[in-house]
Amino acid sequence: MVTKACTKCHRIMEEDRCAVCNIPTSKNWSGFLIVVDPENSNIAKDLHITLPGEYALRVR
Amino acid sequence: MIYAIRTLVGQEKNVARLLARNVKTSGIEVRSILVPETLKGYILVESDTKIDMQNPAFKVPHMKGAIEGEIPYDEIQTFLNPEPITASIKKGSIVELVSGPFKGEKAKVIRIDESKEDVVLELIEAAVPIPVTVKGDQIRLIQKEAD
């Protein structure tokens, strides 16, 4: 199982294309963030994350 | 408020995933869980209330306990926006390759592609200078700028 991250929204997934942004995902990512409650999270606000889920901090 | 939790090294992501699942089912006020790459053996939990390690939701394998006290939000901002590896490297720097076919070789930086984090190098000990393109994480800085 290879996890990949969307280069735009940084969401972590297994698909080759991001389901939200519809752009190719990248295997080269680092840093890991789970957002549970994006509305009340300062971290999510800082990173402009509006949906809960798993995110990478850096994707290239 | 940010709290740090100690985990087994290498199990940070698994602990974070299990914790996130427990949080969702038990309804504890955890906003997010951060696993910075540079901080080995720790995960950071963003929560409005103090972490109660007695709560069954925090009984997760590979977790070694919480750290007393809060972490100021300013201190974790460096983890949220990691600096690119190529930021500290300049044209003319002497670097050592740490992986790949040229592992252990010293090289001089001739060009940096910031967006792709690619670095074009010229091996110092090679008889004929050949440009080699490697990723930014495959090199280690030895000398900031060659004389």
N, CA and C atoms of all chains as a GROMACS GRO file, in nm:
protein
  621
    1MET      N    1   0.085  -0.120   0.000
    1MET     CA    2   0.000   0.000   0.000
    1MET      C    3   0.088   0.125   0.000
    2VAL      N    4   0.075   0.204  -0.103
    2VAL     CA    5   0.152   0.328  -0.110
    2VAL      C    6   0.057   0.444  -0.086
    3THR      N    7   0.087   0.522   0.016
    3THR     CA    8   0.004   0.640   0.038
    3THR      C    9   0.063   0.757  -0.039
    4LYS      N   10  -0.026   0.837  -0.092
    4LYS     CA   11   0.016   0.954  -0.169
    4LYS      C   12  -0.054   1.076  -0.116
    5ALA      N   13  -0.001   1.191  -0.152
    5ALA     CA   14  -0.062   1.316  -0.107
    5ALA      C   15  -0.088   1.407  -0.225
    6CYS      N   16  -0.200   1.477  -0.220
    6CYS     CA   17  -0.235   1.572  -0.326
    6CYS      C   18  -0.138   1.691  -0.317
    7THR      N   19  -0.087   1.733  -0.431
    7THR     CA   20   0.012   1.841  -0.430
    7THR      C   21  -0.053   1.976  -0.400
    8LYS      N   22  -0.186   1.985  -0.414
    8LYS     CA   23  -0.252   2.112  -0.389
    8LYS      C   24  -0.313   2.117  -0.249
    9CYS      N   25  -0.400   2.020  -0.217
    9CYS     CA   26  -0.469   2.026  -0.088
    9CYS      C   27  -0.398   1.946   0.022
   10HIS      N   28  -0.293   1.871  -0.014
   10HIS     CA   29  -0.210   1.794   0.081
   10HIS      C   30  -0.285   1.677   0.147
   11ARG      N   31  -0.404   1.646   0.100
   11ARG     CA   32  -0.480   1.534   0.158
   11ARG      C   33  -0.411   1.401   0.123
   12ILE      N   34  -0.404   1.311   0.221
   12ILE     CA   35  -0.338   1.183   0.199
   12ILE      C   36  -0.439   1.079   0.152
   13MET      N   37  -0.400   1.007   0.047
   13MET     CA   38  -0.491   0.907  -0.012
   13MET      C   39  -0.408   0.800  -0.082
   14GLU      N   40  -0.476   0.702  -0.138
   14GLU     CA   41  -0.405   0.597  -0.212
   14GLU      C   42  -0.423   0.611  -0.362
   15GLU      N   43  -0.518   0.691  -0.404
   15GLU     CA   44  -0.547   0.706  -0.547
   15GLU      C   45  -0.439   0.788  -0.617
   16ASP      N   46  -0.433   0.771  -0.751
   16ASP     CA   47  -0.335   0.846  -0.829
   16ASP      C   48  -0.380   0.989  -0.858
   17ARG      N   49  -0.509   1.013  -0.845
   17ARG     CA   50  -0.561   1.149  -0.866
   17ARG      C   51  -0.641   1.190  -0.743
   18CYS      N   52  -0.626   1.315  -0.705
   18CYS     CA   53  -0.698   1.365  -0.586
   18CYS      C   54  -0.848   1.371  -0.616
   19ALA      N   55  -0.928   1.317  -0.525
   19ALA     CA   56  -1.074   1.315  -0.545
   19ALA      C   57  -1.134   1.454  -0.535
   20VAL      N   58  -1.069   1.544  -0.462
   20VAL     CA   59  -1.123   1.678  -0.442
   20VAL      C   60  -1.074   1.773  -0.552
   21CYS      N   61  -0.942   1.772  -0.576
   21CYS     CA   62  -0.884   1.870  -0.670
   21CYS      C   63  -0.870   1.814  -0.812
   22ASN      N   64  -0.879   1.682  -0.828
   22ASN     CA   65  -0.863   1.615  -0.957
   22ASN      C   66  -0.730   1.648  -1.024
   23ILE      N   67  -0.621   1.646  -0.946
   23ILE     CA   68  -0.487   1.662  -1.003
   23ILE      C   69  -0.402   1.545  -0.954
   24PRO      N   70  -0.292   1.512  -1.023
   24PRO     CA   71  -0.212   1.396  -0.983
   24PRO      C   72  -0.156   1.411  -0.841
   25THR      N   73  -0.149   1.299  -0.770
   25THR     CA   74  -0.095   1.299  -0.634
   25THR      C   75   0.053   1.261  -0.638
   26SER      N   76   0.122   1.285  -0.527
   26SER     CA   77   0.266   1.262  -0.522
   26SER      C   78   0.301   1.164  -0.410
   27LYS      N   79   0.398   1.076  -0.439
   27LYS     CA   80   0.443   0.981  -0.336
   27LYS      C   81   0.540   1.047  -0.240
   28ASN      N   82   0.596   1.158  -0.281
   28ASN     CA   83   0.700   1.223  -0.202
   28ASN      C   84   0.640   1.327  -0.108
   29TRP      N   85   0.607   1.284   0.011
   29TRP     CA   86   0.549   1.378   0.108
   29TRP      C   87   0.607   1.350   0.246
   30SER      N   88   0.598   1.447   0.334
   30SER     CA   89   0.648   1.426   0.470
   30SER      C   90   0.564   1.507   0.567
   31GLY      N   91   0.572   1.473   0.695
   31GLY     CA   92   0.491   1.539   0.796
   31GLY      C   93   0.349   1.486   0.788
   32PHE      N   94   0.285   1.473   0.903
   32PHE     CA   95   0.155   1.407   0.905
   32PHE      C   96   0.064   1.481   1.001
   33LEU      N   97  -0.057   1.507   0.956
   33LEU     CA   98  -0.152   1.581   1.039
   33LEU      C   99  -0.290   1.517   1.025
   34ILE      N  100  -0.354   1.490   1.137
   34ILE     CA  101  -0.493   1.442   1.133
   34ILE      C  102  -0.580   1.554   1.188
   35VAL      N  103  -0.672   1.599   1.106
   35VAL     CA  104  -0.765   1.703   1.151
   35VAL      C  105  -0.896   1.635   1.188
   36VAL      N  106  -0.937   1.653   1.312
   36VAL     CA  107  -1.061   1.591   1.359
   36VAL      C  108  -1.175   1.693   1.351
   37ASP      N  109  -1.145   1.812   1.398
   37ASP     CA  110  -1.248   1.916   1.406
   37ASP      C  111  -1.195   2.044   1.341
   38PRO      N  112  -1.206   2.056   1.208
   38PRO     CA  113  -1.143   2.170   1.139
   38PRO      C  114  -1.200   2.306   1.180
   39GLU      N  115  -1.325   2.308   1.224
   39GLU     CA  116  -1.386   2.438   1.257
   39GLU      C  117  -1.325   2.502   1.381
   40ASN      N  118  -1.282   2.419   1.476
   40ASN     CA  119  -1.229   2.474   1.601
   40ASN      C  120  -1.078   2.457   1.614
   41SER      N  121  -1.013   2.408   1.512
   41SER     CA  122  -0.869   2.382   1.520
   41SER      C  123  -0.789   2.501   1.466
   42ASN      N  124  -0.695   2.549   1.548
   42ASN     CA  125  -0.609   2.659   1.502
   42ASN      C  126  -0.513   2.614   1.394
   43ILE      N  127  -0.467   2.489   1.408
   43ILE     CA  128  -0.373   2.435   1.308
   43ILE      C  129  -0.442   2.428   1.173
   44ALA      N  130  -0.565   2.377   1.171
   44ALA     CA  131  -0.641   2.366   1.045
   44ALA      C  132  -0.664   2.504   0.985
   45LYS      N  133  -0.691   2.602   1.070
   45LYS     CA  134  -0.715   2.738   1.020
   45LYS      C  135  -0.588   2.794   0.956
   46ASP      N  136  -0.474   2.770   1.022
   46ASP     CA  137  -0.346   2.818   0.970
   46ASP      C  138  -0.314   2.758   0.834
   47LEU      N  139  -0.350   2.632   0.817
   47LEU     CA  140  -0.317   2.562   0.693
   47LEU      C  141  -0.433   2.566   0.593
   48HIS      N  142  -0.538   2.644   0.625
   48HIS     CA  143  -0.657   2.658   0.540
   48HIS      C  144  -0.721   2.523   0.509
   49ILE      N  145  -0.734   2.440   0.611
   49ILE     CA  146  -0.798   2.310   0.594
   49ILE      C  147  -0.942   2.322   0.644
   50THR      N  148  -1.037   2.281   0.558
   50THR     CA  149  -1.177   2.294   0.596
   50THR      C  150  -1.246   2.159   0.613
   51LEU      N  151  -1.182   2.052   0.568
   51LEU     CA  152  -1.243   1.920   0.579
   51LEU      C  153  -1.161   1.832   0.672
   52PRO      N  154  -1.226   1.751   0.756
   52PRO     CA  155  -1.148   1.660   0.841
   52PRO      C  156  -1.081   1.551   0.759
   53GLY      N  157  -0.973   1.496   0.812
   53GLY     CA  158  -0.903   1.390   0.740
   53GLY      C  159  -0.755   1.394   0.767
   54GLU      N  160  -0.681   1.317   0.688
   54GLU     CA  161  -0.536   1.307   0.704
   54GLU      C  162  -0.466   1.394   0.600
   55TYR      N  163  -0.368   1.469   0.646
   55TYR     CA  164  -0.298   1.560   0.556
   55TYR      C  165  -0.147   1.547   0.571
   56ALA      N  166  -0.075   1.578   0.466
   56ALA     CA  167   0.072   1.585   0.472
   56ALA      C  168   0.109   1.730   0.496
   57LEU      N  169   0.222   1.755   0.560
   57LEU     CA  170   0.264   1.893   0.583
   57LEU      C  171   0.344   1.946   0.466
   58ARG      N  172   0.411   1.856   0.397
   58ARG     CA  173   0.495   1.898   0.285
   58ARG      C  174   0.480   1.798   0.172
   59VAL      N  175   0.449   1.846   0.053
   59VAL     CA  176   0.434   1.759  -0.064
   59VAL      C  177   0.516   1.817  -0.177
   60ARG      N  178   0.584   1.732  -0.251
   60ARG     CA  179   0.650   1.784  -0.371
   60ARG      C  180   0.645   1.683  -0.484
   61MET      N  181  -0.487   2.473   2.274
   61MET     CA  182  -0.372   2.426   2.352
   61MET      C  183  -0.310   2.304   2.287
   62ILE      N  184  -0.179   2.299   2.293
   62ILE     CA  185  -0.109   2.186   2.231
   62ILE      C  186  -0.043   2.104   2.342
   63TYR      N  187  -0.060   1.975   2.336
   63TYR     CA  188   0.002   1.884   2.431
   63TYR      C  189   0.087   1.783   2.355
   64ALA      N  190   0.197   1.742   2.418
   64ALA     CA  191   0.285   1.644   2.354
   64ALA      C  192   0.262   1.507   2.418
   65ILE      N  193   0.263   1.406   2.334
   65ILE     CA  194   0.250   1.268   2.382
   65ILE      C  195   0.371   1.190   2.332
   66ARG      N  196   0.430   1.113   2.421
   66ARG     CA  197   0.547   1.034   2.385
   66ARG      C  198   0.501   0.901   2.326
   67THR      N  199   0.564   0.861   2.216
   67THR     CA  200   0.531   0.733   2.154
   67THR      C  201   0.660   0.657   2.127
   68LEU      N  202   0.646   0.535   2.085
   68LEU     CA  203   0.764   0.460   2.039
   68LEU      C  204   0.812   0.524   1.909
   69VAL      N  205   0.942   0.530   1.891
   69VAL     CA  206   0.996   0.590   1.769
   69VAL      C  207   0.957   0.501   1.650
   70GLY      N  208   0.905   0.564   1.546
   70GLY     CA  209   0.863   0.490   1.428
   70GLY      C  210   0.716   0.454   1.429
   71GLN      N  211   0.651   0.472   1.544
   71GLN     CA  212   0.509   0.436   1.555
   71GLN      C  213   0.421   0.561   1.564
   72GLU      N  214   0.480   0.679   1.536
   72GLU     CA  215   0.407   0.804   1.557
   72GLU      C  216   0.277   0.808   1.475
   73LYS      N  217   0.287   0.769   1.346
   73LYS     CA  218   0.168   0.777   1.260
   73LYS      C  219   0.061   0.678   1.304
   74ASN      N  220   0.104   0.557   1.342
   74ASN     CA  221   0.007   0.457   1.386
   74ASN      C  222  -0.065   0.503   1.512
   75VAL      N  223   0.011   0.558   1.607
   75VAL     CA  224  -0.050   0.608   1.731
   75VAL      C  225  -0.148   0.719   1.698
   76ALA      N  226  -0.108   0.809   1.609
   76ALA     CA  227  -0.196   0.922   1.572
   76ALA      C  228  -0.325   0.872   1.509
   77ARG      N  229  -0.312   0.772   1.421
   77ARG     CA  230  -0.433   0.719   1.354
   77ARG      C  231  -0.527   0.652   1.454
   78LEU      N  232  -0.469   0.570   1.544
   78LEU     CA  233  -0.552   0.502   1.644
   78LEU      C  234  -0.618   0.603   1.738
   79LEU      N  235  -0.540   0.703   1.775
   79LEU     CA  236  -0.591   0.806   1.866
   79LEU      C  237  -0.706   0.883   1.800
   80ALA      N  238  -0.689   0.915   1.671
   80ALA     CA  239  -0.793   0.989   1.598
   80ALA      C  240  -0.921   0.906   1.593
   81ARG      N  241  -0.906   0.776   1.573
   81ARG     CA  242  -1.023   0.689   1.566
   81ARG      C  243  -1.094   0.684   1.703
   82ASN      N  244  -1.015   0.672   1.810
   82ASN     CA  245  -1.072   0.669   1.945
   82ASN      C  246  -1.142   0.800   1.978
   83VAL      N  247  -1.080   0.909   1.935
   83VAL     CA  248  -1.135   1.041   1.965
   83VAL      C  249  -1.272   1.058   1.900
   84LYS      N  250  -1.282   1.010   1.775
   84LYS     CA  251  -1.410   1.024   1.703
   84LYS      C  252  -1.520   0.946   1.772
   85THR      N  253  -1.490   0.826   1.819
   85THR     CA  254  -1.594   0.743   1.878
   85THR      C  255  -1.629   0.786   2.020
   86SER      N  256  -1.530   0.839   2.093
   86SER     CA  257  -1.558   0.872   2.233
   86SER      C  258  -1.601   1.017   2.252
   87GLY      N  259  -1.577   1.101   2.153
   87GLY     CA  260  -1.621   1.240   2.161
   87GLY      C  261  -1.537   1.330   2.251
   88ILE      N  262  -1.409   1.297   2.268
   88ILE     CA  263  -1.320   1.386   2.344
   88ILE      C  264  -1.288   1.507   2.256
   89GLU      N  265  -1.264   1.620   2.321
   89GLU     CA  266  -1.241   1.743   2.245
   89GLU      C  267  -1.098   1.753   2.194
   90VAL      N  268  -1.064   1.671   2.098
   90VAL     CA  269  -0.934   1.681   2.034
   90VAL      C  270  -0.959   1.739   1.896
   91ARG      N  271  -0.888   1.850   1.866
   91ARG     CA  272  -0.911   1.920   1.738
   91ARG      C  273  -0.828   1.859   1.625
   92SER      N  274  -0.701   1.834   1.655
   92SER     CA  275  -0.615   1.777   1.551
   92SER      C  276  -0.495   1.710   1.615
   93ILE      N  277  -0.430   1.624   1.538
   93ILE     CA  278  -0.312   1.553   1.585
   93ILE      C  279  -0.201   1.575   1.483
   94LEU      N  280  -0.088   1.625   1.532
   94LEU     CA  281   0.022   1.663   1.443
   94LEU      C  282   0.140   1.569   1.466
   95VAL      N  283   0.196   1.519   1.356
   95VAL     CA  284   0.313   1.431   1.364
   95VAL      C  285   0.425   1.496   1.281
   96PRO      N  286   0.508   1.582   1.342
   96PRO     CA  287   0.615   1.644   1.265
   96PRO      C  288   0.724   1.542   1.233
   97GLU      N  289   0.777   1.552   1.111
   97GLU     CA  290   0.880   1.456   1.067
   97GLU      C  291   1.008   1.470   1.149
   98THR      N  292   1.037   1.592   1.192
   98THR     CA  293   1.164   1.618   1.260
   98THR      C  294   1.160   1.580   1.409
   99LEU      N  295   1.042   1.556   1.462
   99LEU     CA  296   1.029   1.528   1.605
   99LEU      C  297   1.003   1.379   1.622
  100LYS      N  298   1.110   1.303   1.647
  100LYS     CA  299   1.093   1.158   1.655
  100LYS      C  300   1.046   1.117   1.795
  101GLY      N  301   0.949   1.027   1.801
  101GLY     CA  302   0.902   0.975   1.929
  101GLY      C  303   0.798   1.061   1.998
  102TYR      N  304   0.750   1.162   1.930
  102TYR     CA  305   0.646   1.247   1.991
  102TYR      C  306   0.537   1.276   1.889
  103ILE      N  307   0.415   1.291   1.939
  103ILE     CA  308   0.308   1.347   1.856
  103ILE      C  309   0.249   1.465   1.934
  104LEU      N  310   0.194   1.561   1.861
  104LEU     CA  311   0.137   1.679   1.925
  104LEU      C  312  -0.014   1.677   1.907
  105VAL      N  313  -0.085   1.696   2.016
  105VAL     CA  314  -0.231   1.689   2.013
  105VAL      C  315  -0.287   1.827   2.045
  106GLU      N  316  -0.374   1.875   1.958
  106GLU     CA  317  -0.440   2.004   1.981
  106GLU      C  318  -0.575   1.977   2.045
  107SER      N  319  -0.592   2.027   2.168
  107SER     CA  320  -0.715   2.000   2.243
  107SER      C  321  -0.749   2.120   2.329
  108ASP      N  322  -0.879   2.141   2.351
  108ASP     CA  323  -0.920   2.252   2.437
  108ASP      C  324  -0.909   2.217   2.584
  109THR      N  325  -0.925   2.090   2.614
  109THR     CA  326  -0.918   2.046   2.754
  109THR      C  327  -0.789   1.969   2.775
  110LYS      N  328  -0.746   1.965   2.902
  110LYS     CA  329  -0.622   1.896   2.935
  110LYS      C  330  -0.637   1.746   2.905
  111ILE      N  331  -0.530   1.688   2.858
  111ILE     CA  332  -0.536   1.546   2.823
  111ILE      C  333  -0.542   1.462   2.951
  112ASP      N  334  -0.643   1.376   2.957
  112ASP     CA  335  -0.660   1.288   3.073
  112ASP      C  336  -0.615   1.148   3.031
  113MET      N  337  -0.495   1.113   3.074
  113MET     CA  338  -0.440   0.984   3.029
  113MET      C  339  -0.516   0.865   3.088
  114GLN      N  340  -0.601   0.892   3.189
  114GLN     CA  341  -0.680   0.783   3.247
  114GLN      C  342  -0.797   0.745   3.157
  115ASN      N  343  -0.834   0.836   3.067
  115ASN     CA  344  -0.944   0.810   2.977
  115ASN      C  345  -0.914   0.690   2.886
  116PRO      N  346  -1.007   0.597   2.874
  116PRO     CA  347  -0.979   0.478   2.792
  116PRO      C  348  -0.947   0.511   2.646
  117ALA      N  349  -0.994   0.625   2.596
  117ALA     CA  350  -0.964   0.662   2.458
  117ALA      C  351  -0.815   0.685   2.436
  118PHE      N  352  -0.743   0.716   2.541
  118PHE     CA  353  -0.598   0.739   2.529
  118PHE      C  354  -0.517   0.613   2.556
  119LYS      N  355  -0.583   0.503   2.569
  119LYS     CA  356  -0.512   0.375   2.583
  119LYS      C  357  -0.485   0.322   2.443
  120VAL      N  358  -0.370   0.357   2.393
  120VAL     CA  359  -0.335   0.320   2.256
  120VAL      C  360  -0.201   0.246   2.262
  121PRO      N  361  -0.186   0.136   2.189
  121PRO     CA  362  -0.057   0.067   2.188
  121PRO      C  363   0.056   0.159   2.140
  122HIS      N  364   0.173   0.138   2.188
  122HIS     CA  365   0.294   0.213   2.153
  122HIS      C  366   0.296   0.355   2.209
  123MET      N  367   0.198   0.390   2.291
  123MET     CA  368   0.199   0.522   2.352
  123MET      C  369   0.269   0.513   2.488
  124LYS      N  370   0.358   0.609   2.514
  124LYS     CA  371   0.436   0.598   2.637
  124LYS      C  372   0.401   0.704   2.742
  125GLY      N  373   0.299   0.783   2.715
  125GLY     CA  374   0.256   0.880   2.816
  125GLY      C  375   0.260   1.023   2.766
  126ALA      N  376   0.194   1.111   2.839
  126ALA     CA  377   0.186   1.251   2.799
  126ALA      C  378   0.293   1.332   2.870
  127ILE      N  379   0.330   1.444   2.810
  127ILE     CA  380   0.427   1.535   2.871
  127ILE      C  381   0.348   1.641   2.948
  128GLU      N  382   0.392   1.667   3.070
  128GLU     CA  383   0.324   1.767   3.154
  128GLU      C  384   0.333   1.905   3.090
  129GLY      N  385   0.227   1.978   3.096
  129GLY     CA  386   0.229   2.117   3.051
  129GLY      C  387   0.192   2.135   2.905
  130GLU      N  388   0.162   2.261   2.872
  130GLU     CA  389   0.120   2.294   2.736
  130GLU      C  390   0.238   2.344   2.655
  131ILE      N  391   0.221   2.336   2.523
  131ILE     CA  392   0.323   2.391   2.433
  131ILE      C  393   0.262   2.515   2.369
  132PRO      N  394   0.332   2.629   2.375
  132PRO     CA  395   0.276   2.750   2.311
  132PRO      C  396   0.259   2.728   2.160
  133TYR      N  397   0.154   2.789   2.106
  133TYR     CA  398   0.123   2.769   1.965
  133TYR      C  399   0.236   2.817   1.873
  134ASP      N  400   0.307   2.923   1.916
  134ASP     CA  401   0.416   2.978   1.833
  134ASP      C  402   0.524   2.872   1.807
  135GLU      N  403   0.544   2.787   1.907
  135GLU     CA  404   0.654   2.690   1.895
  135GLU      C  405   0.627   2.581   1.792
  136ILE      N  406   0.502   2.554   1.764
  136ILE     CA  407   0.474   2.447   1.668
  136ILE      C  408   0.461   2.500   1.525
  137GLN      N  409   0.462   2.632   1.511
  137GLN     CA  410   0.443   2.687   1.376
  137GLN      C  411   0.557   2.651   1.281
  138THR      N  412   0.676   2.628   1.339
  138THR     CA  413   0.787   2.587   1.253
  138THR      C  414   0.761   2.449   1.192
  139PHE      N  415   0.685   2.365   1.263
  139PHE     CA  416   0.654   2.232   1.209
  139PHE      C  417   0.550   2.240   1.099
  140LEU      N  418   0.462   2.339   1.108
  140LEU     CA  419   0.353   2.348   1.012
  140LEU      C  420   0.403   2.392   0.874
  141ASN      N  421   0.504   2.478   0.872
  141ASN     CA  422   0.558   2.522   0.744
  141ASN      C  423   0.706   2.487   0.736
  142PRO      N  424   0.737   2.359   0.711
  142PRO     CA  425   0.877   2.319   0.710
  142PRO      C  426   0.954   2.392   0.600
  143GLU      N  427   1.072   2.437   0.637
  143GLU     CA  428   1.157   2.508   0.542
  143GLU      C  429   1.210   2.409   0.437
  144PRO      N  430   1.211   2.448   0.310
  144PRO     CA  431   1.266   2.355   0.211
  144PRO      C  432   1.413   2.324   0.241
  145ILE      N  433   1.452   2.200   0.210
  145ILE     CA  434   1.589   2.158   0.239
  145ILE      C  435   1.689   2.242   0.160
  146THR      N  436   1.648   2.285   0.042
  146THR     CA  437   1.740   2.358  -0.045
  146THR      C  438   1.762   2.503   0.003
  147ALA      N  439   1.686   2.547   0.105
  147ALA     CA  440   1.697   2.687   0.148
  147ALA      C  441   1.836   2.721   0.202
  148SER      N  442   1.899   2.625   0.269
  148SER     CA  443   2.028   2.654   0.330
  148SER      C  444   2.144   2.632   0.233
  149ILE      N  445   2.114   2.578   0.116
  149ILE     CA  446   2.220   2.547   0.020
  149ILE      C  447   2.226   2.657  -0.086
  150LYS      N  448   2.349   2.699  -0.114
  150LYS     CA  449   2.367   2.804  -0.214
  150LYS      C  450   2.449   2.750  -0.331
  151LYS      N  451   2.448   2.825  -0.439
  151LYS     CA  452   2.531   2.791  -0.554
  151LYS      C  453   2.678   2.800  -0.509
  152GLY      N  454   2.755   2.697  -0.539
  152GLY     CA  455   2.896   2.697  -0.500
  152GLY      C  456   2.922   2.624  -0.369
  153SER      N  457   2.817   2.582  -0.298
  153SER     CA  458   2.834   2.507  -0.174
  153SER      C  459   2.895   2.370  -0.202
  154ILE      N  460   2.968   2.321  -0.102
  154ILE     CA  461   3.022   2.186  -0.113
  154ILE      C  462   2.931   2.094  -0.033
  155VAL      N  463   2.884   1.988  -0.097
  155VAL     CA  464   2.791   1.897  -0.031
  155VAL      C  465   2.842   1.753  -0.044
  156GLU      N  466   2.788   1.667   0.040
  156GLU     CA  467   2.819   1.526   0.029
  156GLU      C  468   2.690   1.454  -0.006
  157LEU      N  469   2.697   1.359  -0.098
  157LEU     CA  470   2.578   1.281  -0.132
  157LEU      C  471   2.558   1.174  -0.026
  158VAL      N  472   2.437   1.163   0.027
  158VAL     CA  473   2.412   1.067   0.134
  158VAL      C  474   2.337   0.943   0.086
  159SER      N  475   2.286   0.945  -0.036
  159SER     CA  476   2.223   0.824  -0.089
  159SER      C  477   2.238   0.822  -0.240
  160GLY      N  478   2.195   0.712  -0.301
  160GLY     CA  479   2.203   0.699  -0.446
  160GLY      C  480   2.337   0.641  -0.490
  161PRO      N  481   2.358   0.629  -0.621
  161PRO     CA  482   2.480   0.566  -0.672
  161PRO      C  483   2.609   0.640  -0.637
  162PHE      N  484   2.601   0.767  -0.610
  162PHE     CA  485   2.722   0.845  -0.577
  162PHE      C  486   2.735   0.869  -0.427
  163LYS      N  487   2.677   0.783  -0.346
  163LYS     CA  488   2.680   0.797  -0.200
  163LYS      C  489   2.823   0.811  -0.149
  164GLY      N  490   2.844   0.910  -0.065
  164GLY     CA  491   2.977   0.931  -0.008
  164GLY      C  492   3.064   1.025  -0.087
  165GLU      N  493   3.025   1.057  -0.210
  165GLU     CA  494   3.105   1.146  -0.295
  165GLU      C  495   3.081   1.292  -0.254
  166LYS      N  496   3.185   1.372  -0.270
  166LYS     CA  497   3.169   1.516  -0.246
  166LYS      C  498   3.140   1.584  -0.380
  167ALA      N  499   3.060   1.688  -0.373
  167ALA     CA  500   3.024   1.756  -0.497
  167ALA      C  501   3.002   1.904  -0.472
  168LYS      N  502   3.009   1.980  -0.582
  168LYS     CA  503   2.988   2.124  -0.576
  168LYS      C  504   2.853   2.156  -0.640
  169VAL      N  505   2.778   2.244  -0.576
  169VAL     CA  506   2.645   2.279  -0.628
  169VAL      C  507   2.660   2.377  -0.743
  170ILE      N  508   2.602   2.346  -0.857
  170ILE     CA  509   2.609   2.441  -0.967
  170ILE      C  510   2.474   2.506  -0.998
  171ARG      N  511   2.365   2.440  -0.962
  171ARG     CA  512   2.235   2.502  -0.984
  171ARG      C  513   2.133   2.444  -0.885
  172ILE      N  514   2.034   2.525  -0.847
  172ILE     CA  515   1.930   2.479  -0.755
  172ILE      C  516   1.794   2.508  -0.818
  173ASP      N  517   1.709   2.407  -0.821
  173ASP     CA  518   1.571   2.426  -0.867
  173ASP      C  519   1.482   2.425  -0.743
  174GLU      N  520   1.446   2.544  -0.696
  174GLU     CA  521   1.373   2.555  -0.569
  174GLU      C  522   1.236   2.488  -0.574
  175SER      N  523   1.165   2.502  -0.686
  175SER     CA  524   1.028   2.450  -0.691
  175SER      C  525   1.027   2.297  -0.686
  176LYS      N  526   1.119   2.234  -0.756
  176LYS     CA  527   1.122   2.088  -0.758
  176LYS      C  528   1.211   2.032  -0.647
  177GLU      N  529   1.287   2.120  -0.581
  177GLU     CA  530   1.386   2.080  -0.481
  177GLU      C  531   1.493   1.991  -0.542
  178ASP      N  532   1.523   2.016  -0.666
  178ASP     CA  533   1.632   1.946  -0.733
  178ASP      C  534   1.760   2.027  -0.718
  179VAL      N  535   1.873   1.959  -0.709
  179VAL     CA  536   2.001   2.027  -0.702
  179VAL      C  537   2.092   1.966  -0.809
  180VAL      N  538   2.152   2.052  -0.890
  180VAL     CA  539   2.245   2.004  -0.991
  180VAL      C  540   2.386   2.014  -0.934
  181LEU      N  541   2.458   1.902  -0.933
  181LEU     CA  542   2.589   1.895  -0.871
  181LEU      C  543   2.696   1.858  -0.973
  182GLU      N  544   2.820   1.887  -0.933
  182GLU     CA  545   2.934   1.845  -1.013
  182GLU      C  546   3.028   1.772  -0.918
  183LEU      N  547   3.053   1.646  -0.943
  183LEU     CA  548   3.136   1.567  -0.852
  183LEU      C  549   3.280   1.621  -0.854
  184ILE      N  550   3.336   1.642  -0.735
  184ILE     CA  551   3.468   1.704  -0.724
  184ILE      C  552   3.578   1.608  -0.769
  185GLU      N  553   3.567   1.483  -0.727
  185GLU     CA  554   3.676   1.390  -0.755
  185GLU      C  555   3.667   1.323  -0.892
  186ALA      N  556   3.564   1.352  -0.967
  186ALA     CA  557   3.552   1.291  -1.100
  186ALA      C  558   3.653   1.355  -1.196
  187ALA      N  559   3.708   1.274  -1.286
  187ALA     CA  560   3.808   1.324  -1.381
  187ALA      C  561   3.744   1.420  -1.480
  188VAL      N  562   3.624   1.386  -1.523
  188VAL     CA  563   3.553   1.471  -1.618
  188VAL      C  564   3.429   1.526  -1.546
  189PRO      N  565   3.412   1.658  -1.539
  189PRO     CA  566   3.295   1.711  -1.469
  189PRO      C  567   3.163   1.681  -1.540
  190ILE      N  568   3.080   1.604  -1.475
  190ILE     CA  569   2.949   1.570  -1.532
  190ILE      C  570   2.843   1.624  -1.437
  191PRO      N  571   2.745   1.700  -1.488
  191PRO     CA  572   2.639   1.746  -1.398
  191PRO      C  573   2.547   1.632  -1.356
  192VAL      N  574   2.522   1.624  -1.228
  192VAL     CA  575   2.434   1.520  -1.173
  192VAL      C  576   2.318   1.590  -1.103
  193THR      N  577   2.195   1.551  -1.136
  193THR     CA  578   2.078   1.610  -1.071
  193THR      C  579   2.027   1.515  -0.963
  194VAL      N  580   2.018   1.567  -0.842
  194VAL     CA  581   1.966   1.486  -0.731
  194VAL      C  582   1.859   1.564  -0.655
  195LYS      N  583   1.782   1.492  -0.572
  195LYS     CA  584   1.681   1.556  -0.487
  195LYS      C  585   1.750   1.622  -0.367
  196GLY      N  586   1.687   1.724  -0.315
  196GLY     CA  587   1.744   1.800  -0.203
  196GLY      C  588   1.771   1.719  -0.079
  197ASP      N  589   1.695   1.611  -0.058
  197ASP     CA  590   1.715   1.532   0.064
  197ASP      C  591   1.826   1.428   0.048
  198GLN      N  592   1.887   1.422  -0.070
  198GLN     CA  593   1.994   1.324  -0.090
  198GLN      C  594   2.132   1.382  -0.061
  199ILE      N  595   2.136   1.508  -0.021
  199ILE     CA  596   2.267   1.569   0.002
  199ILE      C  597   2.276   1.626   0.143
  200ARG      N  598   2.401   1.641   0.186
  200ARG     CA  599   2.427   1.698   0.319
  200ARG      C  600   2.529   1.810   0.298
  201LEU      N  601   2.502   1.924   0.357
  201LEU     CA  602   2.589   2.040   0.339
  201LEU      C  603   2.718   2.022   0.419
  202ILE      N  604   2.832   2.042   0.355
  202ILE     CA  605   2.960   2.034   0.424
  202ILE      C  606   3.017   2.175   0.443
  203GLN      N  607   3.018   2.250   0.336
  203GLN     CA  608   3.078   2.382   0.340
  203GLN      C  609   2.985   2.479   0.268
  204LYS      N  610   2.951   2.589   0.335
  204LYS     CA  611   2.850   2.680   0.279
  204LYS      C  612   2.888   2.734   0.143
  205GLU      N  613   3.010   2.785   0.132
  205GLU     CA  614   3.051   2.838   0.003
  205GLU      C  615   3.198   2.805  -0.024
  206ALA      N  616   3.225   2.758  -0.143
  206ALA     CA  617   3.362   2.722  -0.177
  206ALA      C  618   3.448   2.848  -0.191
  207ASP      N  619   3.574   2.838  -0.154
  207ASP     CA  620   3.665   2.953  -0.163
  207ASP      C  621   3.707   2.977  -0.308
   0.00000   0.00000   0.00000
